[in-house]
Amino acid sequence: MARRPSRASAAQVLVRHRGTPPGGRTVYAVHPGALPVGVWANLAGALPPGTGFAVLDLGALPAYLEAALDPDASDLTVDGLIDSLTGVYRAAAAESGGGPATFVGWSFGGVVAHGMTERLAPGERPDSVVLLDSIAPTDTYKYEEDEGIDPHIVLRWFAMFLGAKRGKEVHARPLPDGSDVRDGLELLLKDAVADGVLPEGTPPQSMWKLFDAYTAGLLRNNRLTLPYRPARAGTPLAQIKAQNSLIQADPTLGWSEVADHAVSAHTVPGDHYTMLIRPDASRAIAGLIPASRPAQLVKPRRDTQ
């Protein structure tokens, strides 16, 4: 059983990249881990002068890490995460003078950012929530644990992650029909070496270890969202997908199912991970905070609660 880490402080959860001048807007980004919290520096630097930027880091919450390392011992819920970050946000907003705010949630962080917004009193809420390639916690995108996620999908996502971690793109070949995850990892290792992402002689065990850690995070987030039912979104939502998104076909990744307003849909360069790293993507995202003229409006659906 994993050892229980010490309790995180609010200072560890909140990472300020830019201070907020009196009365200025603050952008709060909810970060779900996977990449280091410093990847937000590009976006912070691309925002207009006078805009503060802070990250609410889920990875600084011990219970969130434990839920991946030792799921059987975890009683963590999405509501618990929302409660933790809401308290930190309230303290940070008071410290910065209570000016206007925008929430940004990348990946699973979008689920928590939306949940925080609907948990806050109307006068405390941000004026918009910007979702960065974030999949809505609706039944459409939940996977029963005994079914698992299609290995073709997971390996494509893992190839993106590996490339972002190493600063180079992996041109991964499609997984042949009938192949299992181990076959796919062997192919991906060859492709990563050929692209210079991994050095020659990288042992397969290193790839499998990294993949196991990556999938532990995916499965944790899926377990957390399975029983969770999001509140309807009264605050305007904008979905900014990566050009090479986790899921290509759906422009809002399910958020139109829970929104009371039309969801503005946009696309920026990169993939799910490099959209936080590439300067051109950061500049494009900064221009949509708070969302300006939407590239496409997707009307809300009311058949999912």
C-alpha positions as CSV (number, residue, x, y, z in Angstrom):
1,M,0.0,0.0,0.0
2,A,1.3,3.5,-0.9
3,R,2.5,5.7,2.0
4,R,0.2,8.6,2.6
5,P,1.9,11.9,1.8
6,S,1.7,14.9,4.0
7,R,-1.3,17.2,3.5
8,A,-0.9,19.8,0.7
9,S,-1.1,23.5,1.7
10,A,-3.0,26.1,-0.3
11,A,0.3,27.7,-1.3
12,Q,1.3,24.4,-2.9
13,V,-1.9,24.1,-4.8
14,L,-1.9,27.7,-6.1
15,V,1.0,28.6,-8.4
16,R,1.0,32.3,-9.4
17,H,2.6,33.1,-12.8
18,R,1.6,36.7,-12.9
19,G,0.2,39.0,-10.3
20,T,-3.1,40.8,-10.7
21,P,-3.1,44.6,-10.5
22,P,-6.0,46.2,-8.5
23,G,-9.3,45.6,-10.3
24,G,-7.6,43.5,-13.0
25,R,-8.7,40.2,-14.4
26,T,-7.2,37.0,-13.2
27,V,-7.2,33.8,-15.2
28,Y,-7.2,30.7,-13.1
29,A,-6.1,27.5,-14.8
30,V,-7.0,24.1,-13.4
31,H,-4.1,21.7,-14.0
32,P,-4.7,17.9,-13.8
33,G,-1.0,16.8,-13.9
34,A,0.5,14.7,-16.6
35,L,2.8,17.6,-17.7
36,P,4.6,19.8,-15.2
37,V,2.8,22.9,-14.0
38,G,5.4,25.1,-15.6
39,V,4.0,24.4,-19.1
40,W,1.4,27.2,-18.4
41,A,4.2,29.9,-18.6
42,N,3.7,30.4,-22.4
43,L,0.0,31.1,-21.9
44,A,0.6,33.4,-19.0
45,G,3.1,35.4,-21.0
46,A,0.7,35.6,-24.0
47,L,-2.1,37.3,-22.0
48,P,-2.7,41.0,-22.3
49,P,-0.8,43.3,-19.8
50,G,-2.7,43.7,-16.6
51,T,-4.1,40.2,-16.6
52,G,-3.1,38.0,-13.7
53,F,-2.5,34.3,-14.1
54,A,-2.6,31.5,-11.5
55,V,-2.7,27.7,-11.7
56,L,-4.7,25.5,-9.4
57,D,-2.6,22.3,-9.4
58,L,-4.6,19.1,-8.7
59,G,-1.2,17.3,-8.6
60,A,-0.4,19.1,-5.4
61,L,-3.4,17.3,-3.7
62,P,-2.1,14.1,-2.1
63,A,-5.4,12.4,-2.4
64,Y,-5.4,12.9,-6.1
65,L,-2.0,11.2,-6.5
66,E,-3.0,8.4,-4.2
67,A,-6.1,7.7,-6.2
68,A,-3.8,6.7,-9.1
69,L,-1.2,4.9,-7.1
70,D,-3.5,2.9,-4.8
71,P,-7.1,3.1,-6.2
72,D,-8.5,0.4,-3.9
73,A,-7.7,2.6,-0.8
74,S,-9.0,5.8,-2.3
75,D,-12.3,7.4,-1.5
76,L,-11.7,10.5,-3.5
77,T,-14.5,12.0,-5.6
78,V,-14.9,14.8,-8.1
79,D,-16.9,16.7,-5.5
80,G,-14.1,16.3,-3.1
81,L,-11.6,17.8,-5.6
82,I,-14.1,20.6,-6.3
83,D,-14.4,21.4,-2.6
84,S,-10.6,21.5,-2.2
85,L,-9.9,23.8,-5.1
86,T,-12.9,26.1,-4.4
87,G,-11.5,26.9,-1.0
88,V,-8.1,27.7,-2.5
89,Y,-9.7,29.9,-5.2
90,R,-11.8,31.9,-2.7
91,A,-8.7,32.7,-0.7
92,A,-6.8,33.6,-3.8
93,A,-9.6,35.8,-5.2
94,A,-9.8,37.7,-1.9
95,E,-6.1,38.2,-1.9
96,S,-6.2,39.7,-5.5
97,G,-9.0,42.1,-4.7
98,G,-11.9,40.1,-6.1
99,G,-11.7,41.4,-9.7
100,P,-13.2,39.6,-12.7
101,A,-12.0,36.1,-13.3
102,T,-11.9,33.5,-16.0
103,F,-11.5,29.8,-15.4
104,V,-9.5,27.7,-17.8
105,G,-9.5,23.9,-17.5
106,W,-7.3,21.6,-19.5
107,S,-8.3,18.0,-20.0
108,F,-9.7,16.6,-16.7
109,G,-9.1,20.0,-15.2
110,G,-12.1,21.3,-17.3
111,V,-14.4,19.0,-15.4
112,V,-13.2,20.4,-12.1
113,A,-13.2,24.0,-13.3
114,H,-16.9,23.7,-14.4
115,G,-17.8,22.0,-11.2
116,M,-16.2,24.8,-9.2
117,T,-18.1,27.4,-11.1
118,E,-21.4,25.9,-10.4
119,R,-20.5,25.4,-6.7
120,L,-19.7,29.1,-6.2
121,A,-22.3,31.7,-5.3
122,P,-23.4,33.8,-8.3
123,G,-21.3,36.8,-7.2
124,E,-18.2,34.7,-6.8
125,R,-18.3,33.0,-10.2
126,P,-16.0,33.6,-13.2
127,D,-17.6,35.2,-16.2
128,S,-16.7,32.3,-18.4
129,V,-15.1,28.9,-18.4
130,V,-12.6,28.1,-21.2
131,L,-12.1,24.3,-21.7
132,L,-8.9,23.2,-23.4
133,D,-9.5,19.8,-25.1
134,S,-11.6,18.8,-22.1
135,I,-14.0,15.9,-22.4
136,A,-17.3,16.4,-20.6
137,P,-18.2,13.9,-17.9
138,T,-21.3,12.6,-19.7
139,D,-22.3,9.1,-20.3
140,T,-21.2,9.3,-23.9
141,Y,-17.5,9.6,-22.7
142,K,-17.5,7.3,-19.7
143,Y,-16.0,3.9,-19.8
144,E,-17.1,1.1,-17.5
145,E,-13.9,-0.2,-15.8
146,D,-14.4,-3.8,-16.8
147,E,-14.5,-2.7,-20.5
148,G,-11.5,-0.4,-20.5
149,I,-10.6,2.0,-23.2
150,D,-9.8,1.0,-26.7
151,P,-6.0,0.3,-26.9
152,H,-5.9,2.0,-30.3
153,I,-7.1,5.2,-28.6
154,V,-4.9,5.0,-25.5
155,L,-1.8,4.3,-27.6
156,R,-2.5,7.4,-29.8
157,W,-2.9,9.5,-26.7
158,F,0.2,8.0,-25.1
159,A,2.3,8.8,-28.3
160,M,1.2,12.4,-28.0
161,F,2.2,12.5,-24.3
162,L,5.5,10.9,-25.0
163,G,6.3,13.4,-27.7
164,A,5.3,16.4,-25.5
165,K,7.5,15.1,-22.6
166,R,10.5,14.8,-24.9
167,G,9.9,17.9,-27.0
168,K,9.6,16.1,-30.3
169,E,6.7,14.6,-32.2
170,V,6.3,10.8,-32.5
171,H,5.0,9.7,-35.9
172,A,3.3,6.6,-34.6
173,R,2.0,4.0,-37.0
174,P,-1.6,2.8,-36.6
175,L,-2.0,-0.3,-34.5
176,P,-2.7,-3.3,-36.8
177,D,-6.0,-5.1,-36.3
178,G,-5.7,-7.8,-33.7
179,S,-2.8,-6.3,-31.9
180,D,-2.8,-5.8,-28.2
181,V,-1.3,-3.1,-26.1
182,R,2.1,-4.9,-25.8
183,D,2.3,-5.2,-29.6
184,G,1.4,-1.5,-29.8
185,L,4.1,-0.4,-27.3
186,E,6.7,-2.4,-29.2
187,L,5.8,-0.6,-32.4
188,L,5.7,2.8,-30.7
189,L,9.1,2.2,-29.2
190,K,10.5,1.7,-32.6
191,D,8.8,4.8,-34.0
192,A,10.0,6.9,-31.0
193,V,13.6,5.8,-31.6
194,A,13.3,6.5,-35.3
195,D,12.0,10.0,-34.6
196,G,14.8,10.7,-32.1
197,V,12.3,10.9,-29.2
198,L,14.0,8.0,-27.4
199,P,17.6,7.0,-27.7
200,E,18.7,3.8,-29.4
201,G,18.8,0.9,-26.9
202,T,15.9,2.1,-24.8
203,P,14.7,-1.0,-23.0
204,P,11.0,-2.0,-23.6
205,Q,10.6,-2.2,-19.8
206,S,11.1,1.6,-19.6
207,M,8.4,2.2,-22.1
208,W,6.0,-0.2,-20.3
209,K,6.7,1.5,-16.9
210,L,5.9,5.0,-18.4
211,F,2.8,3.6,-20.1
212,D,1.6,2.0,-16.8
213,A,2.0,5.4,-15.0
214,Y,0.2,7.2,-17.8
215,T,-2.7,4.8,-17.9
216,A,-3.0,4.8,-14.1
217,G,-3.8,8.5,-14.4
218,L,-6.3,7.9,-17.2
219,L,-8.1,5.2,-15.2
220,R,-8.2,7.3,-12.1
221,N,-9.9,10.1,-13.9
222,N,-12.4,7.7,-15.5
223,R,-13.1,6.1,-12.1
224,L,-13.7,9.6,-10.7
225,T,-16.1,10.6,-13.4
226,L,-18.1,7.4,-13.6
227,P,-20.5,8.3,-10.6
228,Y,-20.2,12.0,-11.2
229,R,-23.1,14.0,-12.6
230,P,-22.2,17.5,-13.6
231,A,-24.5,20.4,-12.9
232,R,-25.9,22.2,-15.8
233,A,-23.6,25.0,-17.0
234,G,-25.1,28.4,-16.4
235,T,-21.8,30.2,-17.1
236,P,-20.8,30.6,-20.7
237,L,-18.4,27.8,-21.9
238,A,-15.8,27.9,-24.7
239,Q,-14.2,24.7,-26.0
240,I,-10.8,25.1,-27.5
241,K,-9.7,21.9,-29.1
242,A,-6.3,21.0,-30.3
243,Q,-6.0,20.4,-34.0
244,N,-5.0,16.8,-33.1
245,S,-7.5,16.5,-30.4
246,L,-8.2,13.5,-28.1
247,I,-11.4,13.0,-30.0
248,Q,-11.7,14.5,-33.4
249,A,-15.3,14.4,-34.4
250,D,-17.1,16.2,-31.6
251,P,-16.5,20.0,-31.6
252,T,-17.4,20.5,-28.0
253,L,-16.4,17.1,-26.6
254,G,-19.8,16.6,-25.0
255,W,-20.1,20.0,-23.2
256,S,-23.1,21.1,-25.4
257,E,-25.1,18.3,-23.6
258,V,-24.9,20.1,-20.2
259,A,-24.8,23.8,-21.3
260,D,-27.6,26.2,-20.9
261,H,-25.9,28.5,-23.4
262,A,-24.5,27.7,-26.8
263,V,-20.9,26.5,-26.5
264,S,-18.3,28.4,-28.6
265,A,-16.0,26.0,-30.4
266,H,-12.5,26.8,-31.5
267,T,-9.4,25.0,-32.7
268,V,-5.7,25.8,-32.1
269,P,-2.4,24.2,-33.4
270,G,-0.9,21.2,-31.8
271,D,-2.2,18.1,-30.0
272,H,-3.7,17.5,-26.6
273,Y,-0.4,18.1,-24.9
274,T,1.6,20.4,-27.1
275,M,-1.3,22.9,-27.2
276,L,0.1,24.0,-23.8
277,I,3.6,24.2,-25.0
278,R,3.6,25.7,-28.5
279,P,3.9,29.5,-28.5
280,D,1.4,29.8,-31.5
281,A,-1.2,27.8,-29.6
282,S,-0.7,29.8,-26.5
283,R,-1.2,33.1,-28.4
284,A,-4.3,31.7,-30.0
285,I,-5.7,30.6,-26.6
286,A,-4.9,33.9,-25.0
287,G,-6.9,35.7,-27.7
288,L,-9.9,33.6,-26.7
289,I,-9.8,34.5,-22.9
290,P,-12.5,35.4,-22.2
291,A,-13.9,33.9,-25.4
292,S,-14.5,36.6,-28.0
293,R,-16.3,35.9,-31.3
294,P,-16.9,32.2,-31.5
295,A,-15.7,30.3,-34.5
296,Q,-18.7,28.0,-34.2
297,L,-21.7,28.0,-31.9
298,V,-23.1,24.6,-30.9
299,K,-26.5,24.8,-29.4
300,P,-27.1,23.2,-25.9
301,R,-28.7,19.8,-25.6
302,R,-31.0,19.1,-22.8
303,D,-31.3,15.3,-23.0
304,T,-28.5,14.7,-20.6
305,Q,-28.6,15.7,-17.0
